[in-house]
Structure formats: structure tokens, C-alpha cells
């Protein structure tokens, strides 16, 4: 028998240890402050006063990633990717003071800092930090509720992403073996969507984060729209005319997705959402107009058209469809009369003609010649391609744009045909399969979803993939950060919705109850 007096003797040291005051982390804090101070002084001396803020900013970001819920860190990262400008978008135009952050995120660090030999981008560094934070939390069991409430994207999408990465690597090796150059920048363009997919899949829980991500996307689009307006107003004051473009070509995808999300709020007929949409929609449309990108209007029309075709024939769709059928003769008359006329009344017709009629627009003619050259060059390797580091042969001479875009034959404006040339039929099919899979799962999720917000999110994934594919066909596509981000978001949320709605059957335990409720 253990005496009663023995218990305090054993428990006393533990109680004293628990009540003992913790040592203040003075030495560690002093070392951290000293290191930050030295880094700040070094940055100011080597790169100027603006870059002196970088060490403190990075330290604050590291602390936030370590302490804040991972979805909030990922949301801030998303705004940094979409809403912050950089000076490489359109050289020589006014940029906001935040462009220094945009330069660090979107460019190689050895190109924008004195860190010679550091060939990674700021985006890649932040992706690694977020993935490390996620792995550390899973290993230590920290933030169990966040991990418990998260649903993983459907397994086929993750498998297809690995297949695509393998195809990209093999195509690069195939090209090097056959004399093509080593082109790591092409690997970056094609692999970044899958790197971001890994980050977003780890950080965002699922449908519970739809509103969070939607708000970040719309806020980013509003910021970019206001930037476009300011840039064009400054151009008018300084030169008397507008620039050919106010921001980047990739912002076309951002504007289209944001407009789609705002329009989806109008359909809900909720009073507050309708008022909010009525305030935001003019800003986004004006920003898209000021950016002077014709393909943006094609994106918007196709995204809305596909969503319209997918939606069930009832209610509002039925009434609008009847009205469209009745108005078809008037629409045909409008197109016929306005095809050879200018003016604001027929501006949409001129936009359509400018991207389709090679006799009317020289840019359309140049792209038609480029497409022909790519198609002829495919004969050199129709199955396995010429290798990722290759380029097309200019059989028919075209205008020389090497001064503005030296790599135009290595990364053509038409990304679809360009990748068919570089990767061949086999590699292209493998590299594009994750996006086809995401489109399939989004369409099935829309069909099977019972929650209206789930159906809206599924349609948003469809519209996003359509908009990105239009950019890929009409321009350099994956070259733009917006393309990479939105393809990754479409993969993430189409995959998660497929699990939640049952579009891709999985274990019941894989769908935590908390993810079914939207985050307010």
C-alpha cells in the first residue's frame, strides 16, 4: 500500500516546474532584431531605400505564415499574385508603390535584387514556405480543426498533375537529346499551375472557403481596374492619347472571372448582394475597357455562353432564351450593317472582326501566318514533338518582332499549337489532361450539387477554365501569372467540389461536415 503522504512528494516537483517562471526569450529576440537590422542596412546600402523594407516584410510574412490560419496566409498570397502590379507588365508606364513587391513575386530574385545566382522567383519561395507550414502543422498536430475541416481534391486530379509533370520533364529531355536548347523558363511556365495547385489544395478547406477566395479575386480585379483607369488618364494628360494597354494581357482573365462572380450574385436576388454587384460591375467593366484587350470580350462572351448552356432550362434562362430567339433577326441585321462601319454603336462588331478577319486587322493576319508556320513545323515530330526547348520554323516570312519579343518562335502566341509542336500529341495530351479532368469534374459537380452556392462555384470553375483556354489560344497563355493562378484555383475547387457533391465518389470520412458550411 502506498502511503497517502507519498503523493505530494511525487507531484511537488511537477507543480513547482509548472509554476516556475519561464525565461524571457531575450537572447533570441535580440539576435533576431540584430539580424533584421543588419539585413535592412545591407539592403539599403546595396539596393536603395525601397528594398530596405524587404527584410522586415519577409520576417513579418514568415511570422504570419507560422501563426495565422493557413487559409488566411494563402488568401493574402493570392491577392499578392493577382492584385499587386509590377514594372515588367508594361514598361515605362506609371506603377503603384507596391510594384516593388510585384517585382519580387513575379521575377527571378537575381533579376530584381543583388542576390546573384538566386534563380528562384519570390512566388516559388512563398509556395515553399506555405507548403512547409502545412507539412509542419500536419506533423505536429497543430491546428487540428483546420486540418480536420479540409477536404482534399479528387485523387484523379492529383494523379493527372503528376502525369503532366512527368510529360513536361520527358519532353525537355527529349528535346535536349535531339539538339534543342535547355529552357528552364518554359518548365516554369508549365509547372507553376501545378505548384500553385499543391499550395491551394493544402491551404483552402473547400466550399467553406469559396467566399473568401471569391472576395480576394474580386478585390484584386477592382484594384487592377482602378489602376487601368489611372494609367490611361495619366496617358491622356501626358500624351493626349491612351496607351495600347494599361496593364497586362493576363488581367483579361482576372476581369472576366471577377465579372462572372459578380453576375452570379445578381442571380441570387439577395438585396445586399444585388446592391454590391451593381456597385462593382461598372468598375470592372470600365477597367476591362480601359485595358484595351479585345480578347477579354471574347473570353467573357464564351464564359457566359458556356455557363448558360450548362445551366438547366428553367426560370430566368428560359425567358432570356425565348427573347434571344425572337431577337435573332435583329442581331443578324446589326452584325450585317455594322461589319464595315465604325463608331461606338458598332464597336462590338469591330472587336469581333478584328480578331477574326485577317484582311481587316494586321495583327490577326500575323497570327494566322504564325499558326500556319507552327502547323507545318509539326511534321518534324507529330507524336513526341520537337522537345520543350525547340521552336517552330518560319517557312512563311512574317513581320520580325524579335526586338520586342525575342522568344516568339520558342513560345508562340498560340499556346495550344505551340505546345502541340513542342510536346507532340502524346505530351500535349498528358500536360493538358488535368485541366480536362477539372472541367469534367466541375460539370458533374454542377449537375449533382444540391446547394446553390456549390452550383455557382462549379460554374465559376467552368468559366475560369474557358477564359484561360481562350487566353492560351489567343496569346502566350501560361506565360502570365493570372493564367497560372486561375488554372490552379480551378483544379483546386473543381477537385474539392467533386468530392463534396459526390461527382467523384470517395470515402465518407473524406468529406468533413464543417466544409459543407460556407465561411462567413
C-alpha positions, 0 to 999 in steps of 0.5 A, a space after each residue: 500500500 502506498 502511503 497517502 503522504 507519498 503523493 505530494 512528494 511525487 507531484 511537488 516537483 511537477 507543480 513547482 516546474 509548472 509554476 516556475 517562471 519561464 525565461 524571457 526569450 531575450 537572447 533570441 529576440 535580440 539576435 533576431 532584431 540584430 539580424 533584421 537590422 543588419 539585413 535592412 542596412 545591407 539592403 539599403 546600402 546595396 539596393 536603395 531605400 525601397 528594398 530596405 523594407 524587404 527584410 522586415 516584410 519577409 520576417 513579418 510574412 514568415 511570422 504570419 505564415 507560422 501563426 495565422 490560419 493557413 487559409 488566411 496566409 494563402 488568401 493574402 498570397 493570392 491577392 499578392 499574385 493577382 492584385 499587386 502590379 509590377 514594372 515588367 507588365 508594361 514598361 515605362 508606364 506609371 506603377 503603384 508603390 507596391 510594384 516593388 513587391 510585384 517585382 519580387 513575386 513575379 521575377 527571378 530574385 537575381 533579376 530584381 535584387 543583388 542576390 546573384 545566382 538566386 534563380 528562384 522567383 519570390 512566388 516559388 519561395 512563398 509556395 515553399 514556405 506555405 507548403 512547409 507550414 502545412 507539412 509542419 502543422 500536419 506533423 505536429 498536430 497543430 491546428 487540428 480543426 483546420 486540418 480536420 475541416 479540409 477536404 482534399 481534391 479528387 485523387 484523379 486530379 492529383 494523379 493527372 498533375 503528376 502525369 503532366 509533370 512527368 510529360 513536361 520533364 520527358 519532353 525537355 529531355 527529349 528535346 535536349 537529346 535531339 539538339 534543342 536548347 535547355 529552357 528552364 523558363 518554359 518548365 516554369 511556365 508549365 509547372 507553376 499551375 501545378 505548384 500553385 495547385 499543391 499550395 491551394 489544395 493544402 491551404 483552402 478547406 473547400 466550399 467553406 472557403 469559396 467566399 473568401 477566395 471569391 472576395 480576394 479575386 474580386 478585390 484584386 480585379 477592382 484594384 487592377 481596374 482602378 489602376 487601368 483607369 489611372 494609367 490611361 488618364 495619366 496617358 491622356 494628360 501626358 500624351 493626349 492619347 491612351 496607351 495600347 494597354 494599361 496593364 497586362 494581357 493576363 488581367 483579361 482573365 482576372 476581369 472576366 472571372 471577377 465579372 462572372 462572380 459578380 453576375 452570379 450574385 445578381 442571380 441570387 436576388 439577395 438585396 445586399 448582394 444585388 446592391 454590391 454587384 451593381 456597385 462593382 460591375 461598372 468598375 470592372 467593366 470600365 477597367 476591362 475597357 480601359 485595358 484595351 484587350 479585345 480578347 477579354 470580350 471574347 473570353 467573357 462572351 464564351 464564359 457566359 455562353 458556356 455557363 448558360 448552356 450548362 445551366 438547366 432550362 428553367 426560370 430566368 434562362 428560359 425567358 432570356 432564351 425565348 427573347 434571344 430567339 425572337 431577337 435573332 433577326 435583329 442581331 443578324 441585321 446589326 452584325 450585317 450593317 455594322 461589319 464595315 462601319 465604325 463608331 461606338 454603336 458598332 464597336 462590338 462588331 469591330 472587336 469581333 472582326 478584328 480578331 477574326 478577319 485577317 484582311 481587316 486587322 494586321 495583327 490577326 493576319 500575323 497570327 494566322 501566318 504564325 499558326 500556319 508556320 507552327 502547323 507545318 513545323 509539326 511534321 518534324 515530330 507529330 507524336 513526341 514533338 520537337 522537345 520543350 526547348 525547340 521552336 517552330 520554323 518560319 517557312 512563311 516570312 512574317 513581320 520580325 518582332 524579335 526586338 520586342 519579343 525575342 522568344 516568339 518562335 520558342 513560345 508562340 502566341 498560340 499556346 495550344 499549337 505551340 505546345 502541340 509542336 513542342 510536346 507532340 500529341 502524346 505530351 500535349 495530351 498528358 500536360 493538358 489532361 488535368 485541366 480536362 479532368 477539372 472541367 469534367 469534374 466541375 460539370 458533374 459537380 454542377 449537375 449533382 450539387 444540391 446547394 446553390 452556392 456549390 452550383 455557382 462555384 462549379 460554374 465559376 470553375 467552368 468559366 475560369 477554365 474557358 477564359 484561360 483556354 481562350 487566353 492560351 489560344 489567343 496569346 502566350 497563355 501560361 506565360 502570365 501569372 493570372 493564367 497560372 493562378 486561375 488554372 490552379 484555383 480551378 483544379 483546386 475547387 473543381 477537385 474539392 467540389 467533386 468530392 463534396 457533391 459526390 461527382 467523384 465518389 470517395 470515402 465518407 470520412 473524406 468529406 468533413 461536415 464543417 466544409 459543407 458550411 460556407 465561411 462567413 
